[in-house]
Amino acid sequence: MTQAPSAGEPPLRAAIVPVTPLQQNATILWCTATMRGAFTDPGGDLDRLTGAAAQLGVTIEKILITHGHIDHCGQAGVLARQLGVPIEGPHEADRFWIARLADDGRNYGVRGEVFEPDRWLENGDQVTVGDLVLDVYHCPGHTPGHVVFHHAPSRFAVVGDVLFRGSIGRWDFPMGNHDDLIASITGRLWPLGDDTHFVPGHGETSSFGHERRTNPLVGDRALAGR
Protein backbone atom coordinates (compact mmCIF):
# COMPACT_ATOMS: atom_id res chain seq x y z
CA MET A 1 0.00 0.00 0.00
CA THR A 2 1.33 3.42 -0.93
CA GLN A 3 1.77 5.73 2.02
CA ALA A 4 0.60 9.23 1.16
CA PRO A 5 2.62 12.13 2.53
CA SER A 6 1.04 14.03 5.41
CA ALA A 7 0.02 17.65 5.01
CA GLY A 8 3.11 19.72 4.38
CA GLU A 9 5.30 16.66 3.96
CA PRO A 10 8.14 17.36 1.50
CA PRO A 11 8.42 15.02 -1.49
CA LEU A 12 12.01 14.06 -0.60
CA ARG A 13 13.64 13.29 2.70
CA ALA A 14 17.24 12.39 3.44
CA ALA A 15 19.17 10.88 6.33
CA ILE A 16 22.95 10.96 6.58
CA VAL A 17 24.76 7.89 7.92
CA PRO A 18 28.54 8.39 8.25
CA VAL A 19 30.41 5.21 7.31
CA THR A 20 33.97 3.82 7.21
CA PRO A 21 36.90 5.14 9.26
CA LEU A 22 36.93 8.09 6.82
CA GLN A 23 33.45 9.16 8.04
CA GLN A 24 31.98 9.36 4.57
CA ASN A 25 28.44 10.72 4.39
CA ALA A 26 26.39 7.86 2.99
CA THR A 27 22.86 9.16 2.51
CA ILE A 28 19.45 7.53 2.44
CA LEU A 29 17.18 9.42 0.04
CA TRP A 30 13.52 8.52 -0.07
CA CYS A 31 10.26 9.49 -1.68
CA THR A 32 7.74 10.33 1.02
CA ALA A 33 4.81 9.39 -1.24
CA THR A 34 6.00 5.80 -1.75
CA MET A 35 8.57 5.30 1.05
CA ARG A 36 10.91 3.89 -1.60
CA GLY A 37 14.49 5.07 -1.45
CA ALA A 38 18.12 4.79 -2.47
CA PHE A 39 21.45 4.58 -0.73
CA THR A 40 23.95 7.09 -2.08
CA ASP A 41 27.62 6.19 -1.72
CA PRO A 42 27.38 3.17 0.63
CA GLY A 43 31.12 2.79 1.18
CA GLY A 44 30.90 0.43 4.16
CA ASP A 45 29.22 -0.36 7.47
CA LEU A 46 26.38 -2.06 5.62
CA ASP A 47 24.58 -3.28 8.74
CA ARG A 48 24.39 0.29 9.99
CA LEU A 49 22.96 1.46 6.66
CA THR A 50 20.36 -1.27 6.30
CA GLY A 51 19.39 -0.88 9.94
CA ALA A 52 18.85 2.85 9.46
CA ALA A 53 16.67 2.27 6.38
CA ALA A 54 14.59 -0.29 8.26
CA GLN A 55 14.13 2.08 11.21
CA LEU A 56 12.94 4.79 8.82
CA GLY A 57 10.56 2.40 7.09
CA VAL A 58 12.24 2.95 3.72
CA THR A 59 12.34 0.22 1.07
CA ILE A 60 15.63 0.55 -0.82
CA GLU A 61 15.21 0.15 -4.57
CA LYS A 62 18.64 1.17 -5.87
CA ILE A 63 22.15 2.41 -5.09
CA LEU A 64 23.45 5.72 -6.46
CA ILE A 65 27.20 6.38 -6.69
CA THR A 66 28.83 9.81 -7.07
CA HIS A 67 32.35 8.57 -7.76
CA GLY A 68 34.68 5.61 -7.55
CA HIS A 69 36.72 6.24 -4.39
CA ILE A 70 36.87 3.45 -1.83
CA ASP A 71 35.02 5.25 0.98
CA HIS A 72 32.11 6.04 -1.34
CA CYS A 73 31.58 2.74 -3.13
CA GLY A 74 33.87 0.05 -1.73
CA GLN A 75 30.89 -2.02 -0.56
CA ALA A 76 28.36 -1.00 -3.21
CA GLY A 77 28.57 -4.30 -5.08
CA VAL A 78 28.19 -6.32 -1.89
CA LEU A 79 25.14 -4.31 -0.84
CA ALA A 80 23.56 -4.52 -4.29
CA ARG A 81 23.77 -8.32 -4.18
CA GLN A 82 22.48 -8.41 -0.62
CA LEU A 83 19.43 -6.30 -1.46
CA GLY A 84 18.92 -7.41 -5.07
CA VAL A 85 18.95 -3.82 -6.37
CA PRO A 86 20.77 -2.08 -9.24
CA ILE A 87 23.67 0.36 -9.04
CA GLU A 88 23.48 3.61 -11.02
CA GLY A 89 26.54 5.83 -11.43
CA PRO A 90 29.09 7.15 -11.58
CA HIS A 91 30.19 8.34 -15.05
CA GLU A 92 32.23 5.71 -16.86
CA ALA A 93 35.38 7.84 -16.63
CA ASP A 94 35.65 6.51 -13.07
CA ARG A 95 36.04 2.91 -14.23
CA PHE A 96 39.74 3.45 -13.45
CA TRP A 97 38.94 3.98 -9.75
CA ILE A 98 36.39 1.19 -9.45
CA ALA A 99 38.87 -1.28 -10.96
CA ARG A 100 41.30 -0.63 -8.09
CA LEU A 101 38.86 -0.84 -5.17
CA ALA A 102 40.34 -4.04 -3.76
CA ASP A 103 43.87 -2.60 -3.75
CA ASP A 104 42.72 0.74 -2.32
CA GLY A 105 40.80 -1.10 0.36
CA ARG A 106 43.96 -2.78 1.60
CA ASN A 107 45.75 0.58 1.64
CA TYR A 108 43.01 2.39 3.57
CA GLY A 109 41.85 -0.43 5.81
CA VAL A 110 38.42 -0.43 4.20
CA ARG A 111 37.03 -3.51 2.49
CA GLY A 112 36.69 -2.90 -1.24
CA GLU A 113 35.24 -5.01 -4.02
CA VAL A 114 35.23 -4.25 -7.74
CA PHE A 115 31.76 -3.98 -9.28
CA GLU A 116 30.12 -3.06 -12.57
CA PRO A 117 27.29 -0.53 -12.32
CA ASP A 118 24.04 -1.49 -13.96
CA ARG A 119 24.01 1.98 -15.48
CA TRP A 120 26.83 4.42 -16.08
CA LEU A 121 25.57 8.00 -15.96
CA GLU A 122 26.13 10.95 -18.29
CA ASN A 123 25.62 14.67 -17.79
CA GLY A 124 21.94 15.41 -18.36
CA ASP A 125 20.70 11.94 -17.38
CA GLN A 126 17.98 11.48 -14.78
CA VAL A 127 17.52 8.87 -12.07
CA THR A 128 14.33 7.98 -10.27
CA VAL A 129 13.77 7.18 -6.60
CA GLY A 130 10.15 6.22 -5.99
CA ASP A 131 8.19 9.02 -7.66
CA LEU A 132 11.13 11.43 -7.47
CA VAL A 133 13.19 12.41 -10.51
CA LEU A 134 16.76 13.61 -9.86
CA ASP A 135 18.96 15.29 -12.44
CA VAL A 136 22.52 14.10 -12.99
CA TYR A 137 25.41 16.53 -13.45
CA HIS A 138 28.85 15.29 -14.50
CA CYS A 139 31.29 17.26 -12.32
CA PRO A 140 34.88 16.11 -12.97
CA GLY A 141 37.92 17.39 -11.13
CA HIS A 142 38.08 15.36 -7.93
CA THR A 143 37.78 12.28 -10.12
CA PRO A 144 37.13 12.28 -13.87
CA GLY A 145 33.77 10.50 -13.57
CA HIS A 146 32.26 12.27 -10.56
CA VAL A 147 28.53 13.00 -10.76
CA VAL A 148 26.15 15.04 -8.62
CA PHE A 149 22.48 14.24 -7.97
CA HIS A 150 20.04 17.17 -7.79
CA HIS A 151 16.34 17.26 -6.95
CA ALA A 152 15.20 20.63 -8.24
CA PRO A 153 11.77 20.78 -6.52
CA SER A 154 13.45 20.25 -3.13
CA ARG A 155 16.42 22.51 -3.90
CA PHE A 156 18.63 19.65 -2.68
CA ALA A 157 21.78 17.99 -3.99
CA VAL A 158 24.18 15.19 -3.11
CA VAL A 159 27.57 16.43 -4.28
CA GLY A 160 30.05 13.78 -3.10
CA ASP A 161 33.56 15.20 -2.85
CA VAL A 162 33.18 18.09 -5.30
CA LEU A 163 32.34 20.70 -2.68
CA PHE A 164 32.45 20.88 1.12
CA ARG A 165 31.40 23.38 3.73
CA GLY A 166 34.32 25.80 3.62
CA SER A 167 36.42 23.76 1.19
CA ILE A 168 36.48 21.83 -2.08
CA GLY A 169 37.49 18.33 -3.11
CA ARG A 170 41.08 17.27 -3.52
CA TRP A 171 42.47 17.27 -7.04
CA ASP A 172 45.88 15.72 -6.35
CA PHE A 173 44.71 12.11 -6.74
CA PRO A 174 45.40 10.32 -10.05
CA MET A 175 43.31 11.83 -12.85
CA GLY A 176 42.24 14.78 -10.69
CA ASN A 177 42.30 18.28 -12.17
CA HIS A 178 41.99 21.59 -10.32
CA ASP A 179 40.69 23.63 -13.27
CA ASP A 180 38.05 21.00 -14.04
CA LEU A 181 36.96 21.01 -10.39
CA ILE A 182 36.53 24.79 -10.29
CA ALA A 183 34.66 24.71 -13.60
CA SER A 184 32.35 21.98 -12.28
CA ILE A 185 31.50 24.00 -9.18
CA THR A 186 31.02 27.36 -10.84
CA GLY A 187 29.56 26.12 -14.12
CA ARG A 188 27.30 23.31 -12.94
CA LEU A 189 26.60 23.76 -9.23
CA TRP A 190 26.26 27.52 -8.79
CA PRO A 191 23.56 27.81 -11.51
CA LEU A 192 21.37 25.43 -9.48
CA GLY A 193 20.67 28.32 -7.10
CA ASP A 194 21.95 29.83 -3.89
CA ASP A 195 19.03 28.30 -1.97
CA THR A 196 20.06 24.75 -2.89
CA HIS A 197 21.24 22.80 0.16
CA PHE A 198 23.70 19.98 -0.30
CA VAL A 199 25.11 16.93 1.42
CA PRO A 200 28.89 16.70 0.87
CA GLY A 201 30.92 13.53 1.00
CA HIS A 202 32.31 14.46 4.41
CA GLY A 203 31.44 16.94 7.12
CA GLU A 204 28.51 19.29 7.57
CA THR A 205 25.80 20.18 5.09
CA SER A 206 25.67 23.64 3.56
CA SER A 207 24.06 25.61 0.74
CA PHE A 208 25.50 26.87 -2.52
CA GLY A 209 24.70 30.42 -1.47
CA HIS A 210 26.61 30.07 1.79
CA GLU A 211 29.64 28.70 -0.04
CA ARG A 212 29.53 31.45 -2.66
CA ARG A 213 29.59 34.01 0.17
CA THR A 214 32.15 32.38 2.48
CA ASN A 215 34.17 29.58 0.89
CA PRO A 216 37.83 30.68 0.84
CA LEU A 217 38.67 28.51 -2.16
CA VAL A 218 35.72 28.83 -4.50
CA GLY A 219 33.55 31.64 -3.14
CA ASP A 220 32.78 34.62 -5.37
CA ARG A 221 35.33 36.81 -3.58
CA ALA A 222 38.04 34.14 -3.80
CA LEU A 223 37.53 33.68 -7.52
CA ALA A 224 37.24 37.39 -8.32
CA GLY A 225 41.01 37.74 -8.12
CA ARG A 226 41.81 34.85 -10.46
C-alpha positions in Angstrom: 0.0 0.0 0.0 1.3 3.4 -0.9 1.8 5.7 2.0 0.6 9.2 1.2 2.6 12.1 2.5 1.0 14.0 5.4 0.0 17.6 5.0 3.1 19.7 4.4 5.3 16.7 4.0 8.1 17.4 1.5 8.4 15.0 -1.5 12.0 14.1 -0.6 13.6 13.3 2.7 17.2 12.4 3.4 19.2 10.9 6.3 23.0 11.0 6.6 24.8 7.9 7.9 28.5 8.4 8.2 30.4 5.2 7.3 34.0 3.8 7.2 36.9 5.1 9.3 36.9 8.1 6.8 33.4 9.2 8.0 32.0 9.4 4.6 28.4 10.7 4.4 26.4 7.9 3.0 22.9 9.2 2.5 19.4 7.5 2.4 17.2 9.4 0.0 13.5 8.5 -0.1 10.3 9.5 -1.7 7.7 10.3 1.0 4.8 9.4 -1.2 6.0 5.8 -1.7 8.6 5.3 1.1 10.9 3.9 -1.6 14.5 5.1 -1.4 18.1 4.8 -2.5 21.4 4.6 -0.7 24.0 7.1 -2.1 27.6 6.2 -1.7 27.4 3.2 0.6 31.1 2.8 1.2 30.9 0.4 4.2 29.2 -0.4 7.5 26.4 -2.1 5.6 24.6 -3.3 8.7 24.4 0.3 10.0 23.0 1.5 6.7 20.4 -1.3 6.3 19.4 -0.9 9.9 18.8 2.9 9.5 16.7 2.3 6.4 14.6 -0.3 8.3 14.1 2.1 11.2 12.9 4.8 8.8 10.6 2.4 7.1 12.2 2.9 3.7 12.3 0.2 1.1 15.6 0.6 -0.8 15.2 0.1 -4.6 18.6 1.2 -5.9 22.1 2.4 -5.1 23.5 5.7 -6.5 27.2 6.4 -6.7 28.8 9.8 -7.1 32.4 8.6 -7.8 34.7 5.6 -7.5 36.7 6.2 -4.4 36.9 3.4 -1.8 35.0 5.2 1.0 32.1 6.0 -1.3 31.6 2.7 -3.1 33.9 0.1 -1.7 30.9 -2.0 -0.6 28.4 -1.0 -3.2 28.6 -4.3 -5.1 28.2 -6.3 -1.9 25.1 -4.3 -0.8 23.6 -4.5 -4.3 23.8 -8.3 -4.2 22.5 -8.4 -0.6 19.4 -6.3 -1.5 18.9 -7.4 -5.1 19.0 -3.8 -6.4 20.8 -2.1 -9.2 23.7 0.4 -9.0 23.5 3.6 -11.0 26.5 5.8 -11.4 29.1 7.2 -11.6 30.2 8.3 -15.0 32.2 5.7 -16.9 35.4 7.8 -16.6 35.6 6.5 -13.1 36.0 2.9 -14.2 39.7 3.5 -13.4 38.9 4.0 -9.8 36.4 1.2 -9.4 38.9 -1.3 -11.0 41.3 -0.6 -8.1 38.9 -0.8 -5.2 40.3 -4.0 -3.8 43.9 -2.6 -3.7 42.7 0.7 -2.3 40.8 -1.1 0.4 44.0 -2.8 1.6 45.7 0.6 1.6 43.0 2.4 3.6 41.9 -0.4 5.8 38.4 -0.4 4.2 37.0 -3.5 2.5 36.7 -2.9 -1.2 35.2 -5.0 -4.0 35.2 -4.3 -7.7 31.8 -4.0 -9.3 30.1 -3.1 -12.6 27.3 -0.5 -12.3 24.0 -1.5 -14.0 24.0 2.0 -15.5 26.8 4.4 -16.1 25.6 8.0 -16.0 26.1 11.0 -18.3 25.6 14.7 -17.8 21.9 15.4 -18.4 20.7 11.9 -17.4 18.0 11.5 -14.8 17.5 8.9 -12.1 14.3 8.0 -10.3 13.8 7.2 -6.6 10.1 6.2 -6.0 8.2 9.0 -7.7 11.1 11.4 -7.5 13.2 12.4 -10.5 16.8 13.6 -9.9 19.0 15.3 -12.4 22.5 14.1 -13.0 25.4 16.5 -13.4 28.8 15.3 -14.5 31.3 17.3 -12.3 34.9 16.1 -13.0 37.9 17.4 -11.1 38.1 15.4 -7.9 37.8 12.3 -10.1 37.1 12.3 -13.9 33.8 10.5 -13.6 32.3 12.3 -10.6 28.5 13.0 -10.8 26.2 15.0 -8.6 22.5 14.2 -8.0 20.0 17.2 -7.8 16.3 17.3 -6.9 15.2 20.6 -8.2 11.8 20.8 -6.5 13.4 20.3 -3.1 16.4 22.5 -3.9 18.6 19.6 -2.7 21.8 18.0 -4.0 24.2 15.2 -3.1 27.6 16.4 -4.3 30.1 13.8 -3.1 33.6 15.2 -2.8 33.2 18.1 -5.3 32.3 20.7 -2.7 32.4 20.9 1.1 31.4 23.4 3.7 34.3 25.8 3.6 36.4 23.8 1.2 36.5 21.8 -2.1 37.5 18.3 -3.1 41.1 17.3 -3.5 42.5 17.3 -7.0 45.9 15.7 -6.4 44.7 12.1 -6.7 45.4 10.3 -10.1 43.3 11.8 -12.8 42.2 14.8 -10.7 42.3 18.3 -12.2 42.0 21.6 -10.3 40.7 23.6 -13.3 38.0 21.0 -14.0 37.0 21.0 -10.4 36.5 24.8 -10.3 34.7 24.7 -13.6 32.4 22.0 -12.3 31.5 24.0 -9.2 31.0 27.4 -10.8 29.6 26.1 -14.1 27.3 23.3 -12.9 26.6 23.8 -9.2 26.3 27.5 -8.8 23.6 27.8 -11.5 21.4 25.4 -9.5 20.7 28.3 -7.1 21.9 29.8 -3.9 19.0 28.3 -2.0 20.1 24.7 -2.9 21.2 22.8 0.2 23.7 20.0 -0.3 25.1 16.9 1.4 28.9 16.7 0.9 30.9 13.5 1.0 32.3 14.5 4.4 31.4 16.9 7.1 28.5 19.3 7.6 25.8 20.2 5.1 25.7 23.6 3.6 24.1 25.6 0.7 25.5 26.9 -2.5 24.7 30.4 -1.5 26.6 30.1 1.8 29.6 28.7 0.0 29.5 31.5 -2.7 29.6 34.0 0.2 32.2 32.4 2.5 34.2 29.6 0.9 37.8 30.7 0.8 38.7 28.5 -2.2 35.7 28.8 -4.5 33.5 31.6 -3.1 32.8 34.6 -5.4 35.3 36.8 -3.6 38.0 34.1 -3.8 37.5 33.7 -7.5 37.2 37.4 -8.3 41.0 37.7 -8.1 41.8 34.9 -10.5 
